[in-house]
Amino acid sequence: MGRLFGTDGVRGLANAEVTAELALDLSVAAARVLTEAGIFAGHRPMAVVGRDPRASGEFLESAVVAGLASAGVDVRVVGVVPTPAVAWLTAEWGADLGVMLSASHNPMPDNGIKFFARGGVKLADDLEDAIEARLAEEWRRPTGREVGRVDRRDDAELLYAEFLLGTVPDDAPLAGLRVVVDCANGAASEIAPRVLERAGAQVIAIHDQPDGWNINDACGSTHLEDLIAEVLRTGADAGIAHDGDADRCLAVDAHGSVVDGDHILAILATALRDGQRLVENTVVTTVMANMGFKIAMESAGIVVAETAVGDRYVLEEMRDRGFVLGGEQSGHIVLSEFATTGDGVLTALQLLAQVARSGRTLTELASAVEKLPQVLVNVGGVDKSAISTSAAVQRAVLDAEKELAGYGRVLLRPSGTEPVIRVMVEAATSDDAERLAGAIAAVVSAELALD
């Protein structure tokens, strides 16, 4: 059996893989592990629990709350809020643990469980391993006054909105901007339009009517077609796309061109550098960042620190070295001056404030990064663990790299959140990138197919 925790918590098909029983057992195990680690020493423990609008989140929330309270943890239930709101509230309220129920950008049938430690930071790998090891163990149940109490808070989203607006000190930093925001029928559906409007923008919201089933359904950061069409139809200055739990932000300029995480990182890094707030003139990103981003940063005199794929690795690098900006091409952007994790609404606010502050269009700001054509192919039905031992796969990669001859690159990696191997190719032309990625993917599929 593989490790239960992936790069972003526990995730899978709700009520098949991510069950109420698992949610309860994980919550009990988390409370026990953190107690034994001394994190609750000297005080009564408290946790914050939030979720995205998925229908399965309703019963999973009940299971998590039951598990924590039965283990002696007081619980503040905050309902439907973005993942970064749970992280922020965990820190703001001095909670010992935060729990978010979401499968992020995954389709509705999936759900997931993500833990935050005291201060709103993700749990370290050793704590996740310890929690997994304690599942379903016998334990002494607290009784009487030792059991946890449950408090439902209706003010969480309002508090979080005030925090976000406080990160841009001007009264109306987005005044004059018309913005379309695609809320993915997810956790951003209320807060994203509200925050941007209060910051002075004229806001047109789409996919902002979650019903429990329509989260990420042909919308949001993984499906930009509707956002592009609405930006062009309304003549907006920009479009913003979030994913289901609103820890991602992608953008679209007035011409309908996609402004992805590489562009956003470059814009924010340059702004922070100009304001002398970019620690060691360094931005953190992953191996998936486009070569065009790295070239642009080198031209701007900004150092790029590179990590493995996954925002947790970006966060670790930032935390270990004191950097203030990092993120991924997918739109996970971490601004550690304000947040302990990727925050889509915060990113949108900071990006649009820079557009307004600079007096330049989003198109002009994003043009600093000239991207190489990049193709990403997800290959399913394969043994992810065999990727590094297959001679045929390695030969296919070497053949592609020889053809690229330094004018592109190949990256193969097993996904940490989905049962696929990702094949990424950058090349001088889209045709070359697609052809080489397809060829490598075919070898991966044939050689590593599951029986």
Stockholm file with secondary structure:
# STOCKHOLM 1.0

chainA/1-451         MGRLFGTDGVRGLANAEVTAELALDLSVAAARVLTEAGIFAGHRPMAVVGRDPRASGEFLESAVVAGLASAGVDVRVVGVVPTPAVAWLTAEWGADLGVMLSASHNPMPDNGIKFFARGGVKLADDLEDAIEARLAEEWRRPTGREVGRVDRRDDAELLYAEFLLGTVPDDAPLAGLRVVVDCANGAASEIAPRVLERAGAQVIAIHDQPDGWNINDACGSTHLEDLIAEVLRTGADAGIAHDGDADRCLAVDAHGSVVDGDHILAILATALRDGQRLVENTVVTTVMANMGFKIAMESAGIVVAETAVGDRYVLEEMRDRGFVLGGEQSGHIVLSEFATTGDGVLTALQLLAQVARSGRTLTELASAVEKLPQVLVNVGGVDKSAISTSAAVQRAVLDAEKELAGYGRVLLRPSGTEPVIRVMVEAATSDDAERLAGAIAAVVSAELALD
#=GR chainA/1-451 SS CCCSCBTTBEEEEBTTTBCHHHHHHHHHHHHHHHHHTTTTTTSCCEEEEEECSCTHHHHHHHHHHHHHHHTTCEEEEEEECCHHHHHHHHHHTTCSEEEEECCTTSCTTEEEEEEEETTTEECCHHHHHHHHHTTTCCCCCCCGGGSCCEEECSCHHHHHHHHHHTTSCSSSTTTTCEEEEECTTTTTTTHHHHHHHHTTCEEEEESCCCCSSCTTSSCGGGCCHHHHHHHHHHTCSEEEECCTTSCCCEEEETTSCEECHHHHHHHHHHHHHHTTCSGGGEEEEETTSCHHHHHHHHHTTCEEEEECSSHHHHHHHHHHHTCSEEECTTSCEEETTTCSSCCHHHHHHHHHHHHHHHTCCHHHHHTTCCCCCEEEEEEESBCGGGTTTCHHHHHHHHHHHHHHTTSSEEEEEECSSSSEEEEEEECSSHHHHHHHHHHHHHHHHHHSBCC
#=GC SS_cons         CCCSCBTTBEEEEBTTTBCHHHHHHHHHHHHHHHHHTTTTTTSCCEEEEEECSCTHHHHHHHHHHHHHHHTTCEEEEEEECCHHHHHHHHHHTTCSEEEEECCTTSCTTEEEEEEEETTTEECCHHHHHHHHHTTTCCCCCCCGGGSCCEEECSCHHHHHHHHHHTTSCSSSTTTTCEEEEECTTTTTTTHHHHHHHHTTCEEEEESCCCCSSCTTSSCGGGCCHHHHHHHHHHTCSEEEECCTTSCCCEEEETTSCEECHHHHHHHHHHHHHHTTCSGGGEEEEETTSCHHHHHHHHHTTCEEEEECSSHHHHHHHHHHHTCSEEECTTSCEEETTTCSSCCHHHHHHHHHHHHHHHTCCHHHHHTTCCCCCEEEEEEESBCGGGTTTCHHHHHHHHHHHHHHTTSSEEEEEECSSSSEEEEEEECSSHHHHHHHHHHHHHHHHHHSBCC
//
